Amino acid sequence: MTMDIDDLGNVDWDEAAARFDDAPDHGLRDLGVRAAWADRLAQWLPPAPADVLDLGCGTGSLALLAAERGHRVTAVDSAPRMAERARAKLSGTGAEVLVGDASRPPLDGRRFDAVLVRHVLWTLPDPESALRHWCTLLRPGGRLVLIEGVWGEQSPVGLPAARLTRALAPLAGRVHTESLSSDARLWGGPVTDERYALVAVVDGPRRHREVVDVHLIVRRGGEVLLARRANTGYADGLLHAPSGHTEDGEDVREAVIREAEEEVGLRLAPQDLRVALVMQHRGPGTAPRIGWFFEADHGAGGTPVNGEPDKCSELGWYALDALPDDMVAYCRAGLDAYRAGERFVLHWHEDDDPIAYDPKSPRAVPLPMSGGEGGARWPE
């Protein structure tokens, strides 16, 4: 099957099923191509017999190789005609073929020793979300085997290996990447684009960890000090309170004192600081963090100056009750909550949210405090 790379996102896979195996690496009809893939799978999959899940299985060629090695195979494809051909190809092996979405396969809580996915992840609208879900389908020590690439020269499409490695870093104990571009046997001939396999070993649930960041609210009457970010690669052009994150060995108060001096030249003492707000926040497509907001009065520690002109284009004072919209969303939400007297807040972005504040999509959720209205009270 030949197909223009630019058209792959619009393919009717049911219609393509009849011609799918015409591609050398799909049908594996050439004995040399078939042997090359069998050799690779033997390296990537755990020793047989193991429970192997093939997602986006197509007509089942790789699933068949796994079954022939003695693995117990479950295969899933969203196209009924693809699944029908896979069932015929896998007949007599004991493999099960299901119709369903590869990103959320219909498995009823089952777990596997290996999840195999070839040329599927790049077609999904949220690859990182799919990776997180696929890791939950593995038993401790299970393997996620991804075969992906970046195809085409004029308008390349696909997923670079570096992106998947970053996404899997917090999910897997070990991640191994193997280039496949130079092995012409796999593709039925030479290729010039990026093709690779990535094998991630998931060690099971790990203790959740979050970065702790700190923010400084400098008050000048009804105004607060904000800095405009520049040249950082994150939220550049948007306003934000002076901030940073804790370093090894620091407590949150030590961290905000250090950041205050580095960013705005204030030499604060511990007694200059008051806790204003604690917020758990998550940026679009990123891991959650715990943010501690401290307040200090103007004049404490000196006069604010731009201590990092390479990262900050300007400092300014802004009315707390009329904050600008061109702010980092969670910082704006934190200041709004602070002004409203809230002290504990969640701010959870959806993956497709903008980093900038959007008044039409509020994400802040205040958390009630013990002893407050509707909360628990100490007995009289």
Secondary structure, DSSP 8 states (H G I E B T S, - for coil): ----GGGGGG--HHHHHHHHTTSHHHH--SHHHHHHHHHHHHHHS-SSS-EEEEET-TTSHHHHHHHHTT-EEEEEES-HHHHHHHHHHTTTTT-EEEES-TTS---TT--EEEEEEES-GGGSS-HHHHHHHHHHTEEEEEEEEEEEEEE-SSS-EE--HHHHHHHHTTT-SEEEEEE-TT-HHHHTS---SEEEEEEEEE-S------EEEEEEEEEETTEEEEEEE-SSSSSTT-EE-SEEE--TT--HHHHHHHHHHHHH-----GGG-EEEEEEEEE-TTS-EEEEEEEEEETBTTB----S-TTTEEEEEEEEGGG--SSBBHHHHHHHHHHHTT--EEEEE--TTS-SB--TTS--EEE---TTSTTS-----
